[in-house]
C-alpha cells in the first residue's frame, strides 16, 4: 500500500489493509502474501501489527536491484 507523504500517519494504510484482509476472508482465501522493501520499517511494523509474518523469502526489484523486498504472509484459515 503506497500512501503519499502528505497523507501519511492518518491510518490510511491500516484502513485499506484491514479492508483487504476482510475482503479476502469473506471470499475464502486462506493466505495473503505481500512484499515490503528492506528500507521500509514503518510498513513492516504496520503489517506485523496486522498479523503478517516474514516468510524468509526475499527478492530484488527488477527495476532497481539494489532494493530487496521481504515476503510477508498472513494465514486466514
C-alpha positions as CSV (number, residue, x, y, z in Angstrom):
1,X,0.0,0.0,0.0
2,X,1.6,3.3,-1.0
3,X,0.4,6.4,0.8
4,X,1.7,9.8,-0.4
5,X,3.8,11.8,2.1
6,X,1.1,14.4,2.6
7,X,-1.4,11.6,3.7
8,X,0.8,9.5,6.0
9,X,0.2,9.0,9.7
10,X,-3.6,9.2,9.3
11,X,-4.3,5.4,9.4
12,X,-5.0,5.1,5.7
13,X,-2.7,2.1,5.1
14,X,-4.1,0.3,8.1
15,X,-7.7,1.0,6.9
16,X,-7.0,-0.2,3.4
17,X,-5.1,-3.3,4.6
18,X,-7.8,-4.2,7.1
19,X,-10.5,-3.9,4.4
20,X,-8.4,-6.1,2.1
21,X,-8.0,-8.7,4.8
22,X,-11.7,-8.8,5.4
23,X,-12.4,-8.9,1.7
24,X,-10.1,-11.9,1.3
25,X,-11.6,-13.7,4.4
26,X,-15.2,-13.3,3.0
27,X,-14.1,-14.9,-0.3
28,X,-12.5,-17.9,1.4
29,X,-8.8,-17.0,0.8
30,X,-6.5,-19.0,3.0
31,X,-3.4,-16.9,2.9
32,X,-2.3,-13.4,1.9
33,X,1.2,-12.6,0.7
34,X,2.9,-9.2,0.3
35,X,6.3,-7.7,-0.2
36,X,8.0,-4.9,1.8
37,X,11.1,-3.1,0.8
38,X,14.0,-3.6,3.2
39,X,14.2,0.1,4.0
40,X,10.5,0.5,4.8
41,X,10.4,-0.4,8.5
42,X,7.2,1.6,9.1
43,X,5.3,-0.6,6.6
44,X,6.8,-3.7,8.1
45,X,5.7,-2.7,11.6
46,X,2.2,-2.0,10.3
47,X,1.9,-5.4,8.6
48,X,3.3,-7.2,11.7
49,X,0.6,-5.4,13.8
50,X,-2.0,-6.9,11.4
51,X,-0.6,-10.4,11.9
52,X,1.7,-10.7,8.9
53,X,5.0,-12.6,9.5
54,X,8.1,-12.7,7.4
55,X,8.4,-15.9,5.4
56,X,12.2,-15.6,4.9
57,X,11.8,-15.2,1.1
58,X,13.4,-12.2,-0.4
59,X,13.7,-10.9,-4.0
60,X,15.3,-7.9,-5.7
61,X,13.2,-5.4,-7.5
62,X,13.7,-5.9,-11.3
63,X,13.8,-2.2,-12.0
64,X,16.1,-1.5,-9.1
65,X,18.2,-4.5,-7.9
66,X,19.6,-2.5,-5.0
67,X,16.2,-2.8,-3.3
68,X,15.5,-6.1,-1.6
69,X,11.9,-6.9,-0.8
70,X,10.9,-9.3,2.0
71,X,7.8,-11.5,1.6
72,X,5.3,-11.5,4.5
73,X,2.3,-13.8,4.9
74,X,-1.0,-13.7,6.8
75,X,-2.8,-17.1,7.3
76,X,-6.5,-16.6,7.2
77,X,-7.7,-20.1,7.7
